[in-house]
Amino acid sequence: MFTPKIPPPDTAPAPGTSLVPPLTGLVHPPACTCHHTPNVPAPVPAAPARPAVRFTPGSLLVAAAGGTAMVLIIGTVLVSMLLATAITAASVALCAVVLRSLLNRPDNR
């Protein structure tokens, strides 16, 4: 995994050649006094406008059914989490009442 990957011999560069090709015509000195026209790229044509999304009656029905199912599932999960919290709180309160009654009257054991 950490060993270097060596290219096969047919794609390896010949000995003595540079791995990075030289820049040709891309670099122009900033203090140039020559008079030439700049290399302006051709304008890119605008992409065609995409049509609006259109729903068929069947896809609307599927979307509505999926949304309803998601609301019911998420609601069920949230209600069950609330119920679990309420049951836990009630059991902790009951344990606190029992412990308090046991600790307040040590002679009634």
N, C-alpha and C positions, 0 to 999 in steps of 0.2 A: 504494500500500500504506500509506503514512504520511499520506495525505490524510484529512481528517475526512469521515465519512459523513453527508450531509445527508438527512433524511427527505423523502419526497415531500410536496408541498404539502397533500394531503388528510389526512395523518396528523400534520402539524406542529401544535403548539398555537397557539391564537390569540394575537396580540400582546397583551402586558400580563397574560397569565395565568401562574400559577406552574407550573413543571415538576413540582414535588413537591406532591402533594395534602396538605392540612392534616390533622393528626391529630384524629380525632373520637372521644372516649370511650375512647381507649386509654391516655391518660396521667392518672394520679391523683397528686396531691401527697402526699409521704410524711407530712406533718404534718396529715393530715386529721382533723377532729373530727366529721365527719358520720357518721350511723349508717345504714348500708345493708348489704345482703347482697353479699358478693363475687361476682364473675362466675366461677363454677366451670364448667369445660368438662365436657361430657357424657363419661361413661366410654366408652372404646374397647372394643368387643367383642373377645374373644380370637379369634385366628386358629384355624381348625379344624386339628386335628392332621393332619399329612401321613402317608400310609401309608408303611410301611417299604419300602425298595427290595427288589424281588423279582426274582431271576434265574431265567430259564427255562433249561432244559438247553442250548439253542442259544447263549444269551448267555454261559453259563459256559464252553462250549467255545471260543467266540471270545475271551473274556478269557484263558483259559489259553494258547491258541495265540499271542495277542498278547504275553503276558508271556514265553513261551518265546522268541519271535522277538527281543524286546528284549534278553533276557539273552544270546542268541547273538551279536547284533550288537555289543553293548557289550563282550562278552568278546573278540570278534575284533579290535575296535579297540584294546583295551588290550594284547592279546598282540602285535599288530603294532607298537605303540609301544614295548613292551619289547624286541622283536626289533631294531627300528631303533636303539635305544640300545645294545644289546649289540654290534651290528655296528659302530657308530661307535666304541665303546670299544676293540674289537679292532683296528680299523684305526689308531687313534691309538697304541695300544701297539706295533703293528708298525712304524709310522713312527718311534717313539721308539727302538726297538731298532736299526733301520737307521741312524738318525742317530748314535746312540751308538757303533756300531761304526765308522762313518766318521770320527767325531771323535777316537776313541781312538787310531787308527793313521793318522796323516797321511802316513807314508812309504809306505804300501801302495796308493797310488792308481793 
